[in-house]
């Protein structure tokens, strides 16, 4: 029997009652599927339900075959050895004992038929560019991106029939992404991937679009999906225009009919008053006229109601990706003003900035480099979260730092309460007006942070920082497009286009960096920060 996933009448809500999925029917067969949809549509929740991480409120999930699941946020115990993460530690220990002359039966039972376990483990690490790590190091010695690849390596060693990947390229540098692309391209079974990475989504065989609680299928990769969706949306917009014209026509016809009926009524009353015909004849005509008028009115009202219904259906088919609006003049930095000074800086874990580095005016800096090079450490040092080993990092303007894990939010508080925490002097109306610019309108501002999707959580965190007092004139962003769908990336780009302060962005997402008007490019490589004049530097082979 071939591997497959079948979800029947699947429903799920958060503990506070917020619905995520309701009566969803979907099936995934062999091949690579890209699961797309706006943030909050339920993509990650669906993967967790399939993986058994969550239990549905109603409905059922049936999986033919073993499931391997790579979650969006990979958290590993830093004390674990690499062989423990890969799940081969016990067999490896038994194998070494046998090689050392210990022929206890329990060792042979542990090894089973897997005599080449070390070679296979090292081969998988090599395929993912982790050959230099070996099996004896601990998780605490590898970078965040490498820990993601370690989890993937563990799945590849298990060889599950069904592989679920949730934003697998988060935190991966360009070199590591290429390794992951190769693994996805070679996957032989059922694969479902949620991602905002266009290059990864262009490797899939079909796209499953989760929108308004239903899945629509599109053959081909993400580029083909976008083209098909554009054609659909153009047709939907034409349908809206036709429906709007029909509604206007029905309104005119109803008004015309009402005018004609009023004239007939006045004429009939005039005939009745003048008594030009026998009373019984005039009474019959009056009743007939009233019946006719009633039928006409009902007919036109029904047509008008049908026209409104057609317009509502047409409008529903048009997708509305709202844009974030950031009009915060207090964040503006005049050209030439000193924003940040780094001087002979030595960072924890070995990275350094030799001499003096100056950031002036509303410059936009891209900070690039391999996983583990020290980009996050540098940002945390500039933000004052980590003390430098030596030297200094001096910010001359108010700054805010948005880390990868978005831990600036308190999960127990609502979106509005989180924003108010950072702006204690602001009124409730001012906070809510500001949040509306970030698409948290009305009741959405009262959602608890714990119930937000990845993209919603990012928007809430960004809103809280930009609405803070004092307003930040330097914004530090660490991998900001992680966990964002493509619509949210466009929203973020729009927001940053209107932000008037200085910006330092650590990111591996080159299309995003190129879209936000980067003015300087810094590369952190082999522990040294240096400026690059040309395009973005891609490290690795």
C-alpha positions in Angstrom: 0.0 0.0 0.0 1.5 3.4 -1.0 2.0 6.1 1.6 -0.7 8.7 2.0 -2.4 11.2 4.4 -6.2 11.5 4.6 -7.9 14.2 6.7 -11.7 13.9 7.1 -14.0 16.5 8.5 -11.0 17.9 10.5 -11.8 20.6 13.0 -9.6 22.3 15.6 -9.9 25.4 17.8 -7.5 27.0 20.3 -8.3 26.7 24.1 -9.9 30.2 24.1 -12.4 29.0 21.4 -10.7 30.7 18.4 -11.4 28.4 15.4 -8.5 27.4 13.1 -9.9 24.6 11.0 -13.6 23.5 10.5 -14.7 20.4 8.7 -11.6 20.2 6.5 -11.3 17.4 4.0 -7.9 16.9 2.3 -5.6 14.1 1.2 -1.9 14.0 0.2 -0.5 11.3 -1.9 3.0 10.4 -3.2 5.1 13.3 -4.4 6.2 16.8 -3.1 3.4 19.2 -2.1 3.8 22.8 -1.1 1.2 23.8 1.4 0.6 27.6 1.1 -1.8 30.1 2.6 -1.8 33.4 4.5 -0.5 33.5 8.0 -3.2 32.3 10.4 -4.9 30.1 7.8 -3.9 26.9 9.7 -0.9 25.5 7.8 1.3 24.8 10.8 -1.7 23.5 12.8 -2.6 21.1 10.0 1.0 19.7 10.0 0.9 19.3 13.8 -2.5 17.5 13.5 -1.1 15.1 10.9 2.1 14.5 13.0 0.0 13.8 16.1 1.4 16.8 18.0 -2.2 18.1 18.3 -5.5 16.3 18.7 -8.5 17.4 16.5 -11.7 18.6 18.1 -13.6 16.6 15.5 -12.8 14.5 12.5 -9.9 12.1 11.8 -6.4 11.9 10.4 -5.2 8.7 8.8 -1.6 8.2 7.7 -0.4 5.2 5.8 3.2 4.8 6.7 5.6 6.3 9.3 5.6 10.1 9.8 8.7 12.3 10.1 8.0 15.9 11.2 10.4 18.9 11.3 8.7 21.7 13.3 8.9 25.4 12.6 10.9 26.1 15.8 13.5 23.5 16.5 14.5 23.3 20.1 17.2 20.8 21.1 18.8 20.2 24.5 22.2 21.8 24.2 23.8 19.0 26.2 22.8 16.3 23.7 25.5 14.8 21.5 25.0 14.7 17.7 24.7 10.9 17.7 21.9 11.2 20.3 20.0 13.8 18.1 20.4 11.4 15.2 19.0 8.5 17.3 22.1 6.3 16.7 23.9 6.7 20.1 22.8 3.3 21.5 23.7 1.3 18.4 27.0 3.2 18.1 27.9 2.5 21.7 27.1 -1.2 21.3 29.1 -1.4 18.0 32.2 0.1 19.7 31.8 -2.3 22.6 31.8 -5.3 20.2 34.8 -3.9 18.3 36.6 -3.6 21.7 36.0 -7.3 22.3 32.8 -7.2 24.5 30.6 -10.0 22.9 27.7 -9.6 25.3 24.4 -10.7 23.6 22.7 -7.4 24.5 25.2 -5.5 22.3 24.3 -7.7 19.3 20.6 -7.2 19.9 21.1 -3.4 20.0 23.1 -3.3 16.8 20.7 -5.8 15.0 21.5 -5.6 11.2 22.6 -2.0 11.4 26.4 -2.6 11.3 27.1 0.4 9.1 25.2 2.8 11.3 28.2 5.2 11.8 28.9 5.3 8.1 25.3 6.0 7.2 25.1 8.7 9.9 28.3 10.4 8.7 27.1 10.1 5.0 23.8 11.9 5.8 25.7 14.6 7.7 27.9 15.0 4.7 25.0 15.3 2.3 23.6 18.2 4.4 27.0 19.9 4.7 27.5 18.9 8.3 30.4 16.5 7.8 32.7 18.7 9.8 30.6 18.4 13.0 31.1 14.7 13.6 29.1 12.5 16.0 30.6 13.4 19.3 30.1 17.1 19.6 27.2 18.6 21.5 24.2 20.6 20.2 25.5 23.6 22.2 28.5 23.7 19.9 26.5 24.1 16.7 24.6 27.1 15.3 20.8 27.5 15.1 20.8 26.7 11.4 23.0 23.6 11.9 20.6 22.3 14.6 17.8 22.5 12.0 19.8 20.5 9.6 20.6 18.0 12.4 16.9 17.4 13.0 16.5 16.9 9.2 19.5 14.5 9.2 17.8 12.5 12.0 14.6 12.2 9.8 16.6 11.2 6.7 18.3 8.4 8.7 14.9 7.1 9.9 13.6 7.1 6.3 10.0 7.8 7.2 7.3 7.2 4.5 5.8 10.7 5.1 7.9 13.8 5.7 6.4 17.0 7.0 8.5 20.2 6.9 7.4 23.5 8.5 9.4 26.4 7.3 12.6 24.3 7.1 14.8 27.1 5.6 14.4 29.3 8.6 17.8 30.2 10.1 19.6 28.5 7.2 22.4 30.3 5.3 22.5 30.1 1.5 24.9 27.2 1.6 22.7 25.1 4.0 19.6 26.0 2.0 21.1 24.5 -1.1 21.8 21.3 0.8 18.2 21.2 2.0 16.9 21.8 -1.6 18.9 18.8 -2.8 17.4 16.6 0.0 13.9 17.7 -0.9 14.5 17.1 -4.6 15.6 13.6 -3.9 12.8 12.7 -1.5 11.0 9.5 -2.8 7.9 9.4 -0.6 5.1 11.7 0.5 6.4 15.2 1.3 4.4 18.2 2.5 6.3 21.4 3.0 5.1 24.8 4.4 7.5 27.6 3.4 7.8 31.2 2.3 11.0 30.3 0.4 10.1 30.6 -3.3 13.2 28.6 -4.4 12.1 25.7 -2.2 8.5 25.9 -3.4 9.6 25.8 -7.0 10.9 22.2 -6.3 7.5 20.8 -5.5 5.1 18.8 -7.8 1.9 20.5 -6.8 0.6 23.3 -4.6 -2.2 23.0 -2.0 -3.6 26.4 -1.2 -5.3 26.6 2.2 -7.7 29.6 2.0 -10.9 30.3 3.9 -10.8 26.9 5.5 -10.6 24.9 2.2 -7.8 23.5 0.1 -7.6 24.2 -3.6 -5.1 22.2 -5.7 -2.8 23.6 -8.4 -0.5 21.4 -10.5 3.1 22.4 -10.9 5.4 24.5 -8.7 4.9 27.8 -7.0 5.7 29.9 -10.1 3.0 28.0 -12.0 0.6 28.5 -9.0 1.2 32.2 -8.9 0.5 32.5 -12.7 -2.7 30.4 -12.3 -3.8 32.5 -9.3 -3.2 35.7 -11.1 -5.5 34.5 -13.9 -8.1 33.5 -11.4 -8.0 36.8 -9.6 -8.2 38.8 -12.8 -11.3 36.8 -13.7 -12.7 37.3 -10.2 -12.2 41.0 -10.4 -14.0 41.1 -13.8 -16.9 39.1 -12.2 -17.1 41.7 -9.4 -17.3 44.5 -12.0 -20.1 42.7 -13.9 -21.9 41.9 -10.7 -21.7 45.6 -9.6 -23.1 46.7 -13.0 -25.9 44.2 -12.7 -26.7 45.4 -9.2 -26.9 49.0 -10.4 -29.1 47.9 -13.3 -31.5 46.1 -10.9 -31.7 49.1 -8.6 -32.6 51.3 -11.6 -35.2 48.9 -12.8 -36.8 48.6 -9.3 -36.9 52.4 -9.1 -38.4 52.7 -12.6 -41.0 50.1 -11.7 -41.9 51.9 -8.5 -42.4 55.1 -10.5 -44.7 53.4 -13.1 -46.7 51.7 -10.3 -47.1 55.0 -8.5 -48.4 56.6 -11.8 -50.9 53.7 -12.3 -52.1 54.1 -8.7 -52.7 57.8 -9.2 -54.5 57.2 -12.5 -56.7 54.5 -10.9 -57.6 56.8 -8.0 -58.5 59.6 -10.4 -60.8 57.2 -12.3 -62.3 56.1 -9.0 -62.9 59.7 -7.9 -64.5 60.7 -11.2 -66.7 57.5 -11.2 -66.5 57.2 -15.0 -67.1 53.4 -14.9 -69.4 51.2 -12.7 -68.2 50.7 -9.2 -68.0 46.9 -9.5 -65.7 47.3 -12.7 -63.5 49.8 -11.0 -63.2 47.6 -7.9 -62.1 44.7 -10.0 -59.5 46.8 -11.9 -58.2 48.2 -8.6 -57.7 44.6 -7.2 -56.1 43.5 -10.4 -53.8 46.5 -10.4 -52.8 45.9 -6.7 -52.0 42.2 -7.5 -50.0 43.2 -10.6 -48.1 45.9 -8.6 -47.4 43.4 -5.9 -46.1 40.8 -8.4 -43.9 43.5 -10.1 -42.5 44.7 -6.8 -41.7 41.1 -5.6 -40.1 40.2 -9.0 -37.8 43.3 -9.0 -36.9 42.9 -5.3 -36.0 39.2 -5.9 -33.8 40.2 -8.9 -32.2 42.9 -6.7 -31.5 40.3 -3.9 -30.1 37.9 -6.4 -27.8 40.6 -7.8 -26.6 41.4 -4.3 -25.9 37.7 -3.7 -23.9 37.4 -6.9 -21.9 40.5 -6.0 -21.2 39.1 -2.5 -20.0 35.8 -4.0 -17.8 37.6 -6.5 -16.2 39.8 -3.8 -15.5 36.7 -1.7 -13.5 35.2 -4.6 -11.2 38.3 -4.7 -8.3 38.0 -2.2 -7.5 41.0 -0.2 -3.9 41.2 1.1 -4.0 44.2 3.3 -0.9 46.4 3.6 0.8 47.4 6.8 1.0 51.2 7.0 3.8 52.8 9.0 3.5 56.6 9.2 5.6 57.4 12.3 7.5 60.6 11.7 9.1 60.4 15.1 11.3 57.5 13.8 12.9 59.8 11.2 16.7 60.2 11.3 18.2 63.3 9.5 21.0 62.5 6.9 24.4 62.6 8.5 23.3 62.2 12.1 25.4 59.7 14.1 23.3 56.6 14.8 25.7 53.8 15.8 29.4 53.6 16.6 31.3 50.3 16.9 34.9 50.6 18.1 37.5 47.8 18.4 34.7 45.4 19.3 35.3 41.9 20.5 32.2 39.8 20.8 31.4 36.7 22.8 32.1 33.5 20.8 35.0 35.2 18.9 33.7 37.6 16.3 35.2 41.1 16.1 35.0 44.5 14.5 38.5 46.0 14.0 38.9 49.7 14.1 35.8 52.0 14.0 32.4 51.4 12.2 30.0 54.3 11.9 26.3 54.2 10.9 24.9 57.6 10.0 21.4 58.9 9.0 18.7 56.6 7.7 21.1 54.0 6.3 19.9 50.5 5.6 22.5 47.8 6.3 22.3 44.1 5.3 24.3 41.9 7.7 25.1 38.5 6.0 27.3 35.5 6.7 27.2 31.8 7.3 25.3 30.1 10.1 27.3 30.5 13.3 29.3 33.4 12.1 28.0 35.6 14.9 25.4 37.8 13.3 22.9 37.4 16.1 25.6 37.9 18.7 26.5 41.2 17.0 22.9 42.4 17.0 22.4 41.4 20.6 25.6 43.2 21.6 24.5 46.4 19.8 21.0 46.1 21.5 22.7 45.9 24.9 21.6 42.3 25.6 25.2 41.0 25.6 28.2 42.8 27.0 31.2 42.9 24.6 34.4 41.1 25.6 36.2 44.4 24.9 35.7 47.6 22.9 32.3 49.4 22.7 29.1 49.6 20.8 27.4 53.0 21.3 23.9 53.8 20.0 23.3 57.5 19.6 19.5 57.2 19.1 16.7 55.1 20.6 16.8 51.6 19.2 14.7 48.4 19.3 15.8 44.8 18.5 13.4 42.2 17.0 15.0 38.7 17.6 14.4 35.6 15.6 12.3 34.0 18.4 10.0 37.1 18.8 10.3 36.8 22.5 9.5 40.5 23.0 5.9 39.4 23.4 4.3 38.1 26.7 2.1 35.1 25.6 -0.3 35.7 28.5 -1.1 39.3 27.3 -3.2 40.4 24.4 -1.7 42.2 21.4 -3.0 45.6 22.7 -1.6 44.9 26.2 1.8 43.9 24.7 2.0 47.2 22.8 0.9 49.2 25.9 3.7 47.7 27.9 6.3 49.4 25.7 4.4 52.7 25.5 3.1 53.2 29.1 2.2 56.9 28.4 0.0 56.2 25.4 -3.8 56.2 25.6 -5.8 53.1 24.8 -7.2 54.8 21.7 -3.7 55.7 20.5 -2.5 52.2 21.0 -5.5 50.7 19.1 -5.2 53.3 16.3 -1.5 52.3 15.9 -2.3 48.6 15.9 -4.9 49.1 13.2 -2.1 50.1 10.9 -0.6 46.7 11.5 -3.9 45.0 10.6 -4.9 44.3 14.3 -8.3 46.0 14.1 -11.1 45.7 16.7 -11.3 42.3 18.4 -8.0 41.2 16.7 -6.1 43.5 19.0 -7.6 41.6 21.9 -6.2 38.2 20.9 -3.7 36.6 23.3 -0.2 36.5 21.9 -0.1 32.7 22.5 -2.9 32.2 19.9 -1.2 34.1 17.1 0.3 32.4 14.0 3.9 32.9 13.1 3.2 35.8 10.8 0.6 37.4 13.1 3.1 37.1 16.0 5.8 38.9 13.9 3.3 41.7 13.0 2.4 42.1 16.7 6.0 42.2 17.8 6.9 44.7 15.0 3.9 46.9 16.0 4.9 46.8 19.7 8.5 47.9 18.9 7.5 50.7 16.4 4.8 52.1 18.7 7.1 52.0 21.7 8.1 55.2 23.5 10.5 56.6 22.7 10.1 55.7 19.0 13.0 53.7 17.7 15.2 55.5 15.2 17.4 52.4 14.8 15.7 49.1 14.2 17.6 45.8 14.4 15.9 42.8 12.7 17.2 39.2 13.0 15.9 37.0 10.1 12.6 38.9 9.9 11.1 36.8 7.1 11.3 33.6 9.1 7.7 32.2 9.6 6.2 34.7 7.2 4.1 33.7 4.2 4.8 35.5 0.9 1.9 38.0 1.4 3.3 38.9 4.9 6.8 39.4 3.4 5.2 41.9 1.0 3.5 43.6 3.9 6.8 43.8 5.8 8.5 45.2 2.7 5.8 47.9 2.5 6.1 48.7 6.2 9.9 49.1 6.0 9.6 51.2 2.8 7.8 53.8 4.9 10.0 53.5 8.0 12.2 56.6 8.2 14.8 55.4 10.7 18.1 53.5 10.3 17.9 49.8 9.8 20.3 46.8 10.3 18.9 43.5 9.0 20.5 40.1 9.4 19.0 37.8 6.7 19.7 35.0 4.3 16.6 36.0 2.2 18.3 37.8 -0.7 15.1 38.7 -2.6 13.8 40.4 0.6 17.1 42.3 1.2 17.1 43.5 -2.4 13.5 44.7 -2.1 13.9 47.0 1.0 16.5 49.4 -0.5 19.7 48.2 1.2 22.4 51.0 1.1 25.3 49.1 2.7 26.3 45.4 2.8 28.3 43.9 5.7 29.7 40.3 5.7 30.6 38.6 8.9 33.1 35.9 7.9 35.8 34.0 9.9 35.1 36.2 12.9 35.7 39.5 11.1 33.1 42.1 10.0 33.9 43.7 6.6 32.1 45.8 4.1 31.3 44.5 0.6 30.9 46.8 -2.3 29.2 44.6 -4.9 26.2 42.3 -4.6 25.5 40.0 -1.8 28.2 37.5 -1.0 27.3 33.8 -1.1 29.6 31.7 1.0 30.2 28.0 0.6 30.5 25.9 -2.5 
